[in-house]
Amino acid sequence: MPDVHLDEDTVDRLDRLRVDEESYDEIVTELINIYETEERTLFRGGSP
């Protein structure tokens, strides 16, 4: 597993998103899922 280093601002932003002591992995996974869902929606929205 690669090491990922985040700057203090990024960690602060992730901390503000945390709910009930979620791990950073859980938050990032959720953000990726949201991004992928939006991407699929945009792709399908342009199809006839």
ABEGO torsion letter per residue (X at the ends): XBBBBBBAAAAAAAAAABBGGBBAAAAAAAAAAAAAAAAAAAAAAABX
